[in-house]
């Protein structure tokens, strides 16, 4: 299975633990989240995971808390802090928490854990892995990008070269390739080659200056649509695209990641073509609900939640400000492509050029 991202410091427990709502129907049930180093307000996967707990607080009337990780050494400390506090389910965000989550779960078999972007093989009885077929949703975005580019070049880059990042990039390339085949075009993707597994990466998910630099490099090579898969690093790329709005012809556009960044990162509405959605909020809600056995515990039976287009675990955001500029025929094509992906009539691996089909991530 593939993996992804990280969590926060015991020294700052008092400052960063948030209590949400008063337990009622939840019977004192407490769901606790350990973030990675991007923090709870990263406008990306940590924030989306927290929304899942907030939804559980509102709908299931439980208590929700979080601890942020400022460095990787905080992961174990934060998990231990929540174990001492008696949390009923501990949600850890990212593959970098894989070892700390495994250690905490095996030492505390009566406490349920769920980890975002990671799954264990063999499974651990009290751990629910959460993985996402983001390549399906990115396929749609790649198709839209290929239809919208005016230079014939689009660009992508990642944070760290890991499965949960490159899955997005694989899907994006596949969508462009599929569009080229369907329309007889030759749109080129800069920044990632699934066949050779080589491309552009910043090496982290935090440094926005690196994101700005990567986006600048791609635009200098004539990419007019930029798709970063790098968490908060992508905010730096947004800044670069905004900086070049007036100076480049055609004006560059941006595709967000994880959440609808048209909404989550205000001030970028005029560059945001769409976003590829990883519905971590739905996955976390399902994990909490399952841990409470309110859904019969079904998601825990296999110790795995897989986010798909079919279950709204992944998706593509609206075109928002570009709605009037996007032809109705393209919207119809994307809707049809989504249905074909769900039915299995179209598969990402057949179009990305990757050496072998990827497992869900």
N, C-alpha and C positions, 0 to 999 in steps of 0.2 A: 504494500500500500504506500501511497505517497503522503507527504507531510506538509507542514507550513508554520510559522511564526512563534511569539513569546509572552512575560508577566512582571511584579513590583515589590517594594522594600519594607521589611518589618520595622525599620526605623521610622517610617512615615505612616504607620498604621493609623494613628490618631488623625492625621491630616487628610488621608485619602480613603478611609472606609466610609461608604455611603449607605445609610439605611433608607430603604424605600418602602413606604406603606406599612400598615399595621396588620399582622396576621389575623385572619378571621376564619373564613371557610378553609383556608389553607392549614388550619390547626397548628400554627406555630412553625410551619415548614419554612426552612431558610435556604435560599439559593444564593451561592456566592461565586463571584467571578474574579479570576486572577488574569490581569491583562499581560500583554507583552510590553516591550519597552516603548512602543508607540503611544501608549497611554489611552485612557478611556475616551478622550475626545480627539481621536486620530482622524476623524471624518472617514473612517474606513472600517476594517474588520473588528477592531475592539469595540468601537461605538455601536456597530451593528449587533454584535453579541450582547452588549448591554441592553440594547433595545429589546432583545428577546426576553431578558430577565425582567425588564420593566413591563413588558406585555403580560408576563406571568404574574407580576405583582398586581397589576390592574385587574386581570381576568380571573386569576386563581386565588387572589387575596392572600398572598404569601409575603414573606420578607425577602428583600434583595439587598445584597451588599457587594462592593468590589474593593479590590486592592490593586494598585498599579505597580508595575515593575519598572524601575528606572535602569536596572542592569540585570544581566542574566543570573547573577548570584542571588537575586531577590526571589527567584522562582520558588525554590524549596522553602525559604523562610515564609513566603506568603501563603503557600499551601499549608504549612504547619500551623500558621496563625489561624487559618480558617478551620483546621481540624480541631484545634484547642477550643475554638468558639462553638463547635458542634454543628457546623453547617450540614444540611441533609444532602445537598448535592453541590459539588465544586466544579465549576466550568473553567477550564484553562484554555487560553487562546493562543494557538500556534504550535507548530511542530517543535520549536525550540524548547517547549515545556514538556516534550515527550518523556524524557528521562525522569524529571522531577514528578510528573504526574504518575508514571508507572510505579516509582518508589513509594509515593504517598498512598496509592491505591492498594498496592500489595501489602503494605504495612497496616492498612486500615480497611479490611475487607467488608466491614459493615457500613462504610460510607460510599455513596455513589459519586463517581466522577464522570465528566464528559469533556472531551478535548476537541477543539475546533481544528480542522485541517490535518487530522492525524487519525490513523487506525492501527491497532496492534495485531500482529500475526505471530503466534496465536493470540486470540482475544483474551482480555482480562475480565473475569465475570462481573466486576462492579464498575467497569468503564465502558461508556458509550463513545465510540469514535464518530466523528462527523467529517464526511468527505463530500465533495461537490463536483459534479460534471460541468465545470465552468467552461470547458471547451465547447459545449453545445451552445451556450449563450454567446460566447465570443465569436462563434461561427456566424451568428446573425449580424453581429457588429462588424465583422470583417466584410461581409457581403454588402452592408450599408456603406462602409467606408469605400469599398471599390466602386460603388455606384456614385459616390459623392465627390471623389477626388477630381481635381482639375489638372493636376500635374502628372497623374499616372503613377504617383509614388505615395505610399503611406508608411508610417514608421511606428515601431513598438520597441520598448525596452523593459527590462525587469529590474527588480531589486536584487534578490539573491537567486542564483540558478538552482531552483528546487522545483519539484513537481507541481505544487499548488500555484506557482508563478508561470512556469512554462506551459501548463495546461491552457491557461488563458491565451498565451501567445500561439500555441499550436492551433487552437480553434480560430483565432483571428486570421492566421495565414490560410487555413482551410477555407474560410468563408470568402477570402479574396480569390483563391484559386477556383472555387466553385463559380463565382461571378464571372471570372475570366472565361471559363469553359462555356457558361450559358450565354454569354454576350459577345464572345469573340474578341475580348479586350486583352491587354497585357499589363494590367496594374501590377506594380512591383511592391513587395513588402521589404522595408529596410529594418535591420535590427534583430532579426531572428530567422534562422533556417532550421526547421524541424528535422530535416534529413541529416544534417551534420551536427545538430544540437549546439550550434554556435550562434552568438549574438551579443547584444549590448546589455550589460548589467552594471548597476551602481555598486553592488556589494553590500548594501544595507537597505533598511526601510525607514531611515530617519533623516538623512541629510538632503534637505530640499535643494541646496545649491548644486548637488550632483544631478538631481532631476532636471534642474534648469539647464545645466550644461549638456546633458544627453539630448534634451529636446532641441536645443540650439543646433547641435551637430546634425540631427536628423533633418531639421528645416533647411540647413545649409546644403544638404544633399537633395533638396527639392521635395521632401515629404510635406504635404499640406494637411495631413491628418495625423495626430500624435496619440498613441494609445500606450500609456505607461502602466505597468503592473508592479507597483512598488509601494503601495500604501501611501503614507504621508509624503514620500519622495515625489509622488506625482503632483503635489501642490506646487512644487518648484517648477515642474514642467508646464503647469497651467500659467504660471507667471511668465515663462518664456514665450508661450503662444500669445498671451495678451500683449506682451512687449512688441510682438511682430505683426500685430493686427493691421496697423496703418502702413508698415513698411514693406510688407510682402504682397505680391499680386500673383496668384489669388491669395486671399487672406486665409491663414491656417485655422484649422478646427481641432477639437479635442474630444476624445472618448474617455469617459471616466471608468472607474473600476470599483467593484465590491458593492457600493451604494450608488444611489442616484445623486451624483455630485453636482448636478444642476441645483439641487436643493441643499445638499450638505455643505457645499463650499460657495457661499454667496459671493457675487462679484464676478463670476465667470460665466454668466448666462449666455453671453454673446459668442462664446467659443464652443459651448458644449453641444456637440452633435447628438450624443446619447451616452449611456453608461452601461457597462456589463455588470449585472447584479449577481452577487453571491448572497443568497438570502439566509445568512447566518442567524438572523433574528428568528426565522421560522424553525431552523434546526435547534437552536437553544431552547425555544419555547417547547418544542416536542420533547427535548431531553428532560426538561423540568417536569412537564406534564407526565411523561413516562415514569420518572423517578417517584412521582407521587402516586403512580398506578391509576391515574384518572383516565388514562386511555387503555387500561388493561395491561400496561407495561409493554405494549407490542414493540416499540422501537428498541427496547432493551433485550428482546429475545435473541436478536442476532448480534447485539452489541455494536450495531452499525447503522448510522443514518446516512443515506446517500441523497444529496440534493440534485434534482433533475429538472429539466424543463417541465416534465409531466406532473411533478408535485409542487411546482412553484418554489423549488429549492434554488433555482438559478433563473435568470431572465434578462431581458433587455429593457432599459428605461425608455420613456417616450422621447420624441425628438424636440419637444418643448419649443424653443424659439425658432427652430429650423423646420417646424411642422409645415408651414406654408411653402417652404422651398423644396421639400421632399415630394417627389411625384407620387400620386396616388397609386400608380402602377408598382412602384417600389415597395410601398407599404403592403400591397397585396402579395407581392413576391415573398417578402419576409414572413408574412403570416403563413403562406404555403410552405415555406422552408422550415418554419418552426414545427408545423404539423408533420412534415416528412421526417424531421429529426426525432420527434417523439415516437413516430410509428416505426422507426428503424429503417426507413426507405433510403435515408441519407445518413452516412456516418462520417464523423470528423476524420478518422484515420485514413479513409479512402481519399481524402482531399488535401491533407496537410503535408504529405510527403514525409511524415515521420517514419522511422524504421520499423516500428511495430505499434499496435494499438496500445494506448495507455489505459491502466486501470482507473477507476473513478478516483477523483481527488477533490 
